[in-house]
Amino acid sequence: MIRRYAVAFCVATALAPNAQAQEIETTTYSDAGYASETAAYGADYAGPEDTADGYAQSSYDTVSYEKRGFLGREILGHGRLTSNDLLGDGKDRWQTGSVSTSRVVGRSGWTGVLPEKPFDIIEYRLAAQVMAPQNMRNPEQGDRPWGGAVTFGVHTHFMRGPVELSMGGDLVITGPQTGLGSLQTAIHDVLGQDPASISVLSDQIENDFHPTLVLEAANSISVGGQAVLRPFAEARAGVETMVRVGADLTIGTVGRGELLIRDAVTGQRYRSISAPLTGFSYVVGGDMAYVDSSAYLPEDRGYELSGSRNRMRAGVHWQGERSAAFYGLTYLSKEFEAQDTGQTVGSVRLDFKF
């Protein structure tokens, strides 16, 4: 019963209006911080001191948040992203749906730059992910098994010189114990779509618990105007063990001086600590990974992983006076050799304040 409440909470949190932003609207910024100086801010984050790459210390004052009494820390922000292939290529297969939500707390207010010390900022992450064969009623021999995963994670974000670091651990829960099979069946019934067959669900990935370590290192580089290039490298060990390298290019002011979190499935980065800079930002990016092992495609079932796993993505952030939105598309290459083609998934986030 508890696991079903957890899944329901994850989905509801991802789809609900941004209540967190309404609760902490006691935030105060200096006017100078969002004038021309901020428009010239050359990276998603800046180091604690000016650097030769053109980074500048954030020019706005420390953000003041209402004390929430969360283990002696302040709630700094909340982010979420919902992804589904129905929002992309319109199919219902493979990486068919996921939800990721983050709540960020800190020892003190957000200044627009990452702290130098780890654990000064902590992100609590909750996510759900559904994977399915191409045909969920009568799958072809060798297609991927149905799989559901719920993730609970704790991560910290900080800087070492110009390098932005994110590190933490996840507990990934898989199998029927997640309740995601029943949840997807209920959603398909409401939408009038055929759910996964009983035989498909009975052959899903087994119940298990997978401790997973995640590390990402990145560097935001101003490339002129409002454009920021952010190359990164990532390593994961656990439910999937892999190394990944890639880059994202952001053009625009939305997202500057904010904390963005990378979604595990698509690689899209969603806003968790937001600044009131209205306008648009356009993002394009891509990465490639070598995957050593995957609990979602177990070797003992005969699955052969693809030689590389590639992602290409694009999206747009919009920030209005009281509302915000994001929509993005991500192309995911084959994950296993029997998969005949890649797929395109769409990602969305809507924030409304009333």
C-alpha positions in Angstrom: 0.0 0.0 0.0 2.8 2.4 0.9 4.5 1.9 -2.5 1.3 2.8 -4.3 0.9 6.0 -2.3 4.6 6.8 -3.2 3.9 6.3 -6.9 0.7 8.3 -6.8 2.5 11.1 -5.0 5.3 11.1 -7.6 2.8 11.5 -10.5 0.7 14.1 -8.7 3.7 16.2 -7.8 4.9 16.2 -11.3 1.6 17.2 -12.9 0.3 19.6 -10.2 0.7 23.4 -10.5 3.8 24.8 -8.8 2.4 25.1 -5.3 5.9 25.3 -3.9 6.6 28.5 -5.8 3.5 30.0 -4.3 4.4 29.1 -0.8 7.8 30.8 -0.8 6.9 33.9 -2.6 8.7 35.9 0.1 11.8 35.8 -2.1 13.4 39.2 -2.5 15.8 40.2 -5.2 17.7 43.4 -5.7 16.5 45.3 -8.8 20.1 45.6 -10.0 20.4 41.9 -10.1 18.0 41.5 -13.0 19.1 44.5 -15.0 21.7 44.6 -17.7 24.3 43.1 -15.5 22.3 39.9 -15.2 21.7 39.8 -18.9 25.4 39.6 -19.3 25.8 36.7 -16.9 27.8 34.3 -19.0 26.9 30.9 -17.6 24.3 28.8 -15.8 26.5 29.0 -12.7 29.4 31.2 -11.8 32.3 30.3 -9.6 32.9 32.0 -6.3 35.4 34.3 -8.0 35.8 35.8 -11.5 37.5 33.5 -13.9 39.4 33.9 -17.1 36.6 32.2 -19.0 34.3 35.2 -18.6 32.4 34.0 -15.6 31.2 36.7 -13.2 30.1 36.6 -9.7 26.3 36.9 -9.6 25.3 40.5 -9.1 22.1 39.9 -7.2 21.7 39.7 -3.5 21.2 36.5 -1.6 17.7 35.2 -2.0 15.8 35.3 1.3 13.5 32.3 1.8 11.0 31.6 4.6 12.3 29.1 7.1 10.5 25.9 6.7 12.1 23.8 9.4 13.2 21.0 7.1 16.0 19.4 9.1 17.3 22.8 9.9 17.5 23.8 6.2 15.5 26.2 4.0 13.5 24.9 1.0 15.1 26.6 -2.0 13.0 25.2 -4.8 11.2 22.4 -6.5 11.5 21.0 -10.0 9.8 18.3 -12.0 9.6 16.9 -15.5 7.1 14.5 -17.2 8.2 12.6 -20.3 6.2 10.3 -22.5 6.6 9.0 -26.0 3.0 9.9 -26.7 4.2 13.5 -26.5 7.0 12.7 -29.0 6.6 10.2 -31.8 3.1 9.3 -30.7 3.9 5.6 -30.0 3.6 3.7 -26.7 6.8 1.6 -26.5 10.2 1.0 -24.9 11.0 4.2 -22.8 7.3 4.9 -22.7 6.9 7.2 -19.7 8.7 8.7 -16.8 8.3 11.4 -14.1 11.1 13.0 -12.2 10.6 15.5 -9.3 13.2 17.2 -7.1 13.0 19.2 -3.9 16.1 21.3 -3.1 17.1 22.5 0.4 20.1 24.5 1.6 21.9 25.8 4.7 21.3 29.4 3.5 19.6 31.3 0.7 20.5 30.8 -3.0 22.9 33.4 -4.4 22.7 32.3 -8.0 25.9 30.3 -7.8 26.7 26.9 -6.5 28.5 26.7 -3.1 32.0 25.4 -2.8 31.2 22.8 -0.2 29.3 19.6 -0.8 26.1 19.1 1.1 25.4 22.8 1.6 22.8 22.2 -1.1 20.9 18.9 -1.0 18.4 17.6 -3.6 15.8 15.0 -2.7 14.7 13.2 -5.8 11.7 11.0 -6.5 11.1 9.4 -9.9 9.1 6.8 -11.6 9.9 5.1 -14.9 8.0 2.6 -17.2 9.6 0.6 -20.0 7.6 -1.7 -22.3 7.9 -3.8 -25.4 6.8 -2.3 -28.7 3.6 -4.4 -28.6 2.3 -4.7 -25.0 -0.4 -7.2 -26.0 1.6 -9.6 -28.0 5.3 -8.7 -28.1 7.7 -10.1 -30.6 10.3 -12.6 -29.4 13.4 -10.8 -28.1 11.7 -7.5 -27.4 12.4 -5.9 -24.1 10.5 -7.0 -21.0 8.0 -4.7 -19.3 9.7 -2.9 -16.4 8.8 -0.5 -13.8 11.1 1.4 -11.5 10.7 3.9 -8.6 13.7 5.9 -7.5 14.4 7.7 -4.2 17.6 9.7 -4.3 19.7 12.2 -2.3 22.2 14.4 -4.3 24.4 17.4 -3.6 25.5 20.1 -6.0 28.6 22.2 -5.6 31.6 23.7 -7.5 35.3 23.1 -7.6 36.8 26.1 -9.4 34.9 26.4 -12.7 33.7 22.8 -12.5 30.1 22.1 -11.5 29.7 18.8 -9.7 26.6 16.7 -8.9 27.0 13.6 -6.9 24.7 11.3 -4.9 23.0 8.0 -4.5 19.6 6.5 -5.5 17.7 3.5 -4.3 16.0 2.1 -7.4 13.1 -0.2 -6.7 12.0 -2.5 -9.5 9.4 -5.1 -10.2 5.7 -5.7 -9.3 6.3 -4.3 -5.8 6.3 -0.8 -7.4 2.7 -1.0 -8.4 3.5 0.7 -11.7 1.9 -2.1 -13.7 -1.4 -1.5 -12.0 -1.0 2.2 -12.4 -0.3 2.1 -16.1 -3.3 -0.3 -16.6 -5.6 2.1 -14.8 -4.3 5.1 -16.9 -4.8 3.1 -20.2 -8.3 2.2 -19.1 -9.2 5.8 -18.5 -7.7 6.8 -21.9 -9.5 4.0 -23.7 -6.2 2.3 -24.7 -5.2 -1.4 -24.5 -3.1 -2.0 -21.4 -0.3 -4.5 -21.2 -1.5 -8.1 -21.2 -1.4 -10.3 -18.2 1.4 -12.4 -19.7 3.5 -9.3 -20.4 3.1 -8.0 -16.8 3.8 -11.5 -15.4 7.1 -11.6 -17.3 8.2 -8.1 -16.1 11.5 -7.3 -14.5 11.7 -8.9 -11.1 11.3 -7.4 -7.6 14.7 -6.0 -6.5 16.4 -3.1 -4.8 19.4 -1.4 -6.7 21.6 1.0 -4.8 23.0 3.4 -7.5 25.7 6.0 -7.5 25.6 9.0 -9.8 28.4 11.5 -10.5 28.3 14.4 -13.1 30.9 17.0 -13.8 30.3 20.0 -16.1 31.7 23.3 -17.1 29.5 26.2 -18.4 31.3 28.3 -21.0 30.0 31.6 -22.4 30.3 31.5 -26.2 29.0 35.0 -26.9 25.8 36.9 -26.5 23.2 34.9 -24.5 24.7 31.5 -25.5 26.2 29.1 -23.0 27.9 25.8 -23.9 27.9 23.2 -21.1 30.0 20.0 -21.8 29.6 17.3 -19.2 30.7 13.8 -18.2 28.6 11.4 -16.2 29.2 8.0 -14.5 26.5 5.7 -13.1 26.9 2.4 -11.2 24.0 0.4 -10.0 20.7 -0.4 -11.8 22.5 0.6 -14.9 26.3 0.9 -15.0 27.6 3.4 -17.7 29.8 6.3 -18.6 28.5 9.2 -20.7 29.8 12.3 -22.3 27.9 15.1 -24.0 27.1 18.8 -24.1 24.1 21.2 -24.0 23.9 24.6 -25.6 21.5 27.2 -24.1 20.5 30.4 -25.8 18.5 32.9 -23.7 18.2 34.3 -20.2 15.8 31.8 -18.6 17.8 29.4 -16.5 20.7 31.8 -15.8 21.7 31.8 -12.1 19.4 28.9 -11.5 19.9 25.2 -10.4 18.9 22.8 -13.2 18.6 19.1 -12.7 19.3 16.5 -15.4 16.5 14.0 -16.1 18.0 10.5 -16.1 15.9 9.2 -19.0 16.1 12.0 -21.6 19.0 14.1 -20.3 16.8 17.2 -20.4 17.6 19.7 -17.6 14.6 21.0 -15.6 14.6 24.1 -13.4 14.5 23.5 -9.6 15.7 26.9 -8.2 14.2 29.6 -10.4 14.9 33.2 -10.9 12.3 35.8 -12.1 13.9 36.5 -15.5 11.0 36.6 -18.0 11.5 35.5 -21.6 12.6 32.4 -23.5 15.6 30.1 -23.6 16.3 27.5 -26.3 18.3 24.4 -25.6 19.9 21.8 -27.8 22.1 19.0 -26.7 23.3 15.5 -27.1 25.4 12.7 -25.5 26.6 9.2 -26.0 27.1 6.5 -23.5 28.8 3.1 -23.1 26.6 0.9 -21.0 28.3 -2.0 -19.2 25.2 -3.6 -17.7 21.4 -2.9 -17.2 19.0 -4.5 -14.8 16.3 -3.5 -17.2 17.8 -5.6 -20.0 19.3 -8.6 -18.1 22.0 -10.6 -19.7 20.7 -13.8 -18.2 17.5 -13.4 -20.3 19.6 -13.2 -23.5 19.5 -9.4 -24.1 22.6 -7.9 -25.9 23.1 -4.2 -25.1 23.8 -1.8 -28.0 27.4 -0.8 -28.5 26.5 2.8 -27.6 23.5 4.6 -26.4 23.0 8.1 -27.9 20.5 10.9 -27.1 19.8 14.1 -29.1 17.5 16.7 -27.5 16.0 20.2 -28.0 13.6 22.2 -26.0 12.3 25.7 -25.0 11.9 27.3 -21.6 9.4 30.1 -21.2 9.1 32.3 -18.1 6.2 34.8 -17.7 5.4 37.1 -14.9 3.6 34.4 -12.9 3.7 31.3 -15.0 6.3 29.1 -16.7 6.5 26.2 -19.1 8.9 23.9 -20.8 8.6 21.5 -23.8 11.3 19.4 -25.3 11.9 16.5 -27.6 14.6 13.8 -27.2 15.7 11.2 -29.7 16.8 8.0 -27.9 18.8 5.5 -29.9 18.5 1.7 -29.6 19.2 0.3 -26.2 19.5 -3.3 -27.2 20.4 -5.1 -30.4 17.0 -6.6 -31.1 15.4 -3.1 -30.9 14.8 -2.2 -34.6 14.9 1.6 -34.3 15.2 4.5 -31.9 12.4 6.5 -30.6 11.4 10.1 -29.8 9.9 11.1 -26.5 8.4 14.5 -25.4 9.0 16.2 -22.1 6.7 18.8 -20.5 6.5 21.0 -17.4 3.8 23.5 -16.7 3.8 26.0 -13.8 0.8 28.1 -13.0 0.5 30.6 -10.2 -2.9 32.1 -9.3 
